[in-house]
Amino acid sequence: MEVTMVKKEKSKYSDQELKEFQDIIIEKLDQARVELKYIKESLGKNSEDYGSNSDNSNLKVMEDSADSAEKENLSQLAARQQKFMKQLENALIRTKNGTYGICVDTGKLIRKERLKAVPHTRHSIEAKLKHCL
């Protein structure tokens, strides 16, 4: 009688592995908070009045336009940063409830390398590629 050993595929990460991922996520979240604070400080700064010593109103209009465009870009960057932070916070919750690292499409574990690179992901690379095609 021949016995074949079938390697059972892991269905979730161990508590120790989840702790490692928590540390990565917390570090990313701390970094994101610092970046968001910087963006908000940049938004809050008053624009310097470069044209105050000049009678050239066209220059003032161009500076005001550039300031508006910069504030719009910073606002968009702040919104993206807040979304990223929310995704990280949700990933942290998943590490605590044991669902972290499980692909929402395939139900299989997402590879550690991918989770280390994109700790907030909910999709394996295979599922992500499938969606892109």
N, C-alpha and C positions, 0 to 999 in steps of 0.2 A: 504494500500500500504506500503510495507516494503522497506526501503532504506538501502542498504548495503554500507558501507564505505570501499573503497579499498585504502589501503595505497600505494601511488605512490612511487616507488623506486627512490632515488636520481640518477641523471645522471651525476652530477659533484659536486665537492666540492665548498663551498662558498668562497668568497674572503678572509674572515677572516681565514678559514681553510687553504687556499692556502698560506696565509701569515705565518701561523704557520709552514707549511711544508718548506717554503722558509728559515725560520730561522734555521730549522734543517739541511737543505741542505748546507746552507752557513757555519754553524759551522763544518759540516763534511768536507767541501771543504777546509776550513782554516786549519783544522787538517791534512788533506791529503797533503797540500802544505808544512807544517812544516816537515812531515815525508819524503816527496820527497826531500826536501832540505838536510835533514840529510843523506839520502841515497846517494845523489850526492856528498856531502862532503866526505863521507866514500869512495866513488869511486875515488875521486880526491886525496886522501892522498897517498903519496908515501909509498911504502912498506919499512919497516925497514929492514936493512940488518943484519939479525941475524947471518949469517955465516961469517961475515967479519973477525973475529978473529980466524977463524978455517980454517984448511986446508982440512976439510972434504967436498969434493965436492958433495957427495951423500946427505948430509944434506941440502946443498944449493939447489940442484935439487928438493928435497922434499918440501922445503919452497917455491920455485918458483911455483911449481905445486899447492900448497895449496893457494898461493896468486892468481893464475889464476882462480882457482875454486871459491874462495871467490868473486873475481871481476865479474865472470860470474853470480853467484847467486845475487849479488847486482844489476847487469844490468837487470836481469830478474825481480827482485823486483821493480826496478825503472819503467820498462815498464808496469808492472801490476798496479802500483800506478798511472801512467799517464793515463792508460785506465780507471781506477776507477774515476779519476778526470774528465775526459771527460764525463763519464756517469752522474756524479753529475751536471756538467755544463749543459748537455742536459736536466736533470730533472728540473733544475732551469728555463730553457727556457720554459718547459712545464707548470710550475706554472704560468708563465707570460702570456702564450697564452691560458690558461684555459683547457689544455688537460691533466694536471697532475692527476695521480691517476686513470686513466681510462685504464683498461686492453686492450692491443692491440689484444688479442685473443677473449675475450668474449664481450668487449664493456661495461662491467659493472664496477662499482667502485671497486677499490682495497681497502680492509679493512685498516682502519687507523693504526691498530696495525702493519700490515705488512709494511706499508709505513714508519712508525717511525723506524722500525728495519732495513729496506732495502729501504732507501729513493730514490734510483735511479731505483728501479724496474719498469718494464712496464707490469708485469704479475701478475695476482691474484694467490693466492696459489693453487686454483683449476686448473688453466691453467698450472701452473708450474708442478704440480703433473701429469697432463695429458701428458705433454711432456716427463716426466721421465719414464712413464710406457711403 
